[in-house]
Amino acid sequence: MSSDEDVTLTAGDAEITLQPGNGCRVGSLKVGGLELLRQGDRYGCFPMVPWAGRIREGKFRNGGTTHQMPLNSPPHAIHGFARDAAWRTARAGKTEAAFTYDLADPWPYEGRVTQLIALTEDSLTLTLGIETYGDSFPAQAGWHPWFNRGLGQEDVRVDFGPAWQEERGDDHLPTGNRIAPTPGPWDDCFGMPDGVDVTLTWPEQLELKVQSREQWVVVYDEQEAAVCVEPQTGPPDGLNTLPRLVTPIDPLETSTTWTWTRL
């Protein structure tokens, strides 16, 4: 098997397909033959790294140096670019796999990203790590799943209890103000200081919990066919507003676990 061929993991009646050659995307997650992730153009679940969400005008600072990222969502840069790169399969077993990606242009710093995948009969755990080969740099990580809105007759229900919502400006970036959570539909970042805990319920089909020790989650449900619940290590534009430095002795590590129950 070449290092960027698709990898399939199975546990019980759960099956996941991983696509290291396409940004280390989770291409498919099936439970009892039921596909939970949207297929088509925007599909599966991709890692957002080395940043999550938008960077204002694609610019971020590290100390006194300003860096410009390509504007892949003008006027901003969005979701990092590891999702567009080929990753390498480090190891793949029946229920676990590990993949690596070396940071490259246009990212101005050398480092490595690792994604670990672990599947059980009723859960999936995704773990991302970012380490530097030299200079320290700000970074973020998270995941962007496209969950199918419908699996049966009724649409999915999204339940969570955030402590606050990041007020969103006309430019789709947080203004810096925290407000009381508003009713959906959303393309918004929420704060959950005790950790991300969001429940997706497809009536009479499946309940799925998205959990993470991180306190930031973006919920995007403005599209007809999909709902996105995105745990991440900081808010949109966090490289500028809440930078988390990756240093030679302190890598960035984060994980999310999805747990499901058949209804």
MONORBEL-V728612 format. One record per pair of residues at least 4 apart in sequence whose ideal C-beta (glycine too) atoms are under 6 Angstrom apart, sorted by sequence separation. I is the first residue (numbers start at 1). GAP is how many residues later the second one is. If there is no record, write none. Layout:
# MONORBEL-V728612
i=[I;I]
gap=[GAP;GAP]
This chain:
# MONORBEL-V728612
i=[1;20;39;48;51;103;169;192;202;234;237;238;239;10;30;38;55;61;72;73;92;119;150;246;19;71;72;149;169;201;221;246;9;29;37;59;60;91;118;149;19;29;69;90;103;166;167;200;220;234;8;59;130;17;58;89;90;102;167;199;219;6;7;17;58;116;87;88;100;101;167;198;218;6;16;58;115;128;87;100;164;165;197;217;15;114;4;85;99;165;196;216;4;14;27;113;126;214;26;57;98;195;196;216;13;25;26;58;82;112;162;210;212;214;216;97;111;168;25;111;196;233;54;55;96;111;193;23;24;110;165;166;192;54;95;110;191;165;231;109;164;190;109;162;163;51;162;189;50;162;163;48;49;82;198;48;49;186;187;186;187;196;70;185;46;184;185;160;159;214;67;158;156;157;212;156;189;211;189;210;154;208;209;151;152;208;152;151;206;207;205;204;23;23;174;174;24;173;49;173;21;20;47;20;166;156;24;62;62;149;149;149;20;146;147;47;4;11;3;7;3;9;144;52;142;50;51;142;7;52;142;24;49;141;140;48;140;47;48;45;46;140;45;138;16;43;42;138;14;138;139;11;38;11;12;37;136;137;9;11;38;136;139;141;143;132;130;132;34;56;54;131;130;129;130;129;128;127;126;125;123;124;123;122;60;52;60;56;54;55;53;55;38;38;51;31]
gap=[4;4;4;4;4;4;4;4;4;4;4;4;4;5;5;5;5;5;5;5;5;5;5;5;6;6;6;6;6;6;6;6;7;7;7;7;7;7;7;7;8;8;8;8;8;8;8;8;8;8;9;9;9;10;10;10;10;10;10;10;10;11;11;11;11;11;12;12;12;12;12;12;12;13;13;13;13;13;14;14;14;14;14;14;15;15;16;16;16;16;16;16;17;17;17;17;17;17;18;18;18;18;18;18;19;19;19;19;19;19;19;19;19;19;19;20;20;20;21;21;21;21;22;22;22;22;22;23;23;23;23;23;23;24;24;24;24;25;25;26;27;27;28;28;28;29;29;29;30;30;30;31;31;31;31;32;33;33;33;35;35;35;36;36;37;37;37;38;40;40;41;42;44;44;44;46;46;46;47;48;49;50;50;51;52;52;53;54;54;54;58;59;60;61;61;62;63;63;64;64;65;67;68;69;69;71;75;75;76;76;77;78;79;80;80;81;82;84;85;85;86;86;86;88;88;89;89;89;90;90;90;91;92;92;93;94;94;96;96;98;98;98;100;101;103;103;104;105;107;107;107;108;108;109;109;109;109;109;110;110;110;111;113;113;113;114;116;116;117;117;119;120;121;122;122;124;126;128;130;132;134;134;136;138;179;180;180;181;182;182;183;184;187;188;188;229]
